Amino acid sequence: MIELTTGVLFLVGTFYGGATLVAEPSAPIAGEQSLVNQPITLESYVREYFKDTPILAEIARCESRFRHLTRNGKVLRGELTPDDLGVMQVNEFYHEDTAKVLGYDLHTLDGNLAYAKWLYHKEGTVPWYSSSKCWQKGATLAKVDGVKIGTN
């Protein structure tokens, strides 16, 4: 009976978004909080992925609100430009061929993030200029004597 109940819960969870898996350390380390109540979100994944280039995380926030897929499971497309794709809203028309040559699939989360990082190192923030009013606000770390000190 337990196996049947577990199987049904698994199937229901698969179709309706089951519980988030979280890591729990076997023994807590002194001074470290337990991870049990801290599920990994797409936002935290993106921020960790771009920890060396935090401006890209801010761009993801503005471009897609940290979403890669729609509610029906399809890759997120741009509202104004349907060729913009995924969490980083990389334009498929201009970038898909280059991404394929580099071995990145813009339709997958990791491919979208990796290509965005490559593109950033090649062109800076220019490809995301249209959303710059949003992410430039989030890129400010501090103001010193009225001068913004940012991450880009």
SVG drawing of the C-alpha trace seen along z (x, -y; Angstrom):
<svg xmlns="http://www.w3.org/2000/svg" viewBox="-2 -64 37 66">
<polyline fill="none" stroke="black" stroke-width="0.4" points="0.0,0.0 2.9,-2.4 4.4,-1.8 1.1,-2.6 0.6,-5.8 4.2,-6.9 3.7,-6.1 0.5,-8.1 2.1,-11.1 5.0,-11.0 2.8,-11.0 0.6,-13.8 3.7,-15.8 5.1,-15.3 2.1,-16.8 1.2,-19.5 4.6,-20.7 5.6,-18.5 7.7,-19.5 11.1,-21.2 14.1,-19.0 16.4,-20.6 19.8,-19.5 20.2,-18.8 23.6,-18.4 24.1,-15.2 25.5,-17.1 25.2,-20.9 28.4,-22.8 28.9,-25.3 27.5,-28.7 25.9,-27.5 22.2,-27.6 20.3,-24.5 19.4,-24.4 16.1,-22.6 13.9,-25.7 15.8,-27.3 14.7,-25.8 16.8,-26.6 14.9,-29.0 15.8,-29.9 16.7,-33.4 19.3,-32.0 20.6,-29.6 21.1,-32.5 22.7,-34.7 25.1,-31.9 25.8,-31.2 26.7,-34.9 28.4,-35.5 31.5,-36.8 29.4,-39.0 26.4,-40.1 25.2,-42.6 24.0,-39.6 21.8,-38.5 20.3,-42.0 19.7,-41.8 18.0,-38.4 15.8,-40.0 14.7,-42.8 14.5,-40.7 12.6,-37.7 11.9,-38.2 14.1,-35.1 11.8,-32.9 13.0,-30.5 9.8,-28.6 6.2,-29.6 3.5,-27.9 2.9,-25.5 6.5,-24.4 7.6,-26.2 10.7,-28.4 9.8,-31.9 9.6,-34.3 9.8,-38.1 6.6,-40.0 7.7,-42.6 10.1,-40.5 9.2,-36.8 12.7,-36.0 14.0,-36.9 14.4,-33.6 14.7,-32.3 15.9,-33.8 18.4,-36.1 16.1,-36.9 18.8,-36.2 17.6,-37.0 17.4,-33.8 17.5,-35.4 20.8,-37.1 22.5,-34.6 21.3,-31.1 23.8,-30.2 26.8,-31.4 25.4,-29.7 25.2,-26.4 28.8,-26.8 29.9,-27.3 27.9,-24.3 25.2,-26.2 21.4,-25.5 19.6,-28.8 16.4,-26.8 18.0,-25.2 18.6,-27.1 22.3,-26.3 22.8,-27.0 21.0,-30.3 23.1,-31.4 26.4,-30.2 25.8,-32.0 24.8,-35.2 28.1,-35.0 30.0,-34.5 28.1,-37.4 28.8,-39.7 32.5,-39.0 32.4,-39.8 30.1,-42.8 29.5,-43.9 25.9,-44.9 25.2,-46.3 22.9,-43.4 20.6,-44.2 20.6,-47.9 16.8,-48.1 16.3,-47.0 19.1,-49.1 16.9,-51.6 15.8,-48.6 19.1,-46.9 21.2,-50.0 19.2,-50.8 19.9,-47.3 23.6,-47.5 24.4,-50.3 26.3,-49.0 26.8,-52.3 27.0,-56.0 30.2,-57.8 29.9,-61.5 27.0,-61.3 28.8,-59.1 27.4,-55.7 29.7,-52.7 28.3,-49.9 29.0,-46.3 29.5,-46.9"/>
</svg>
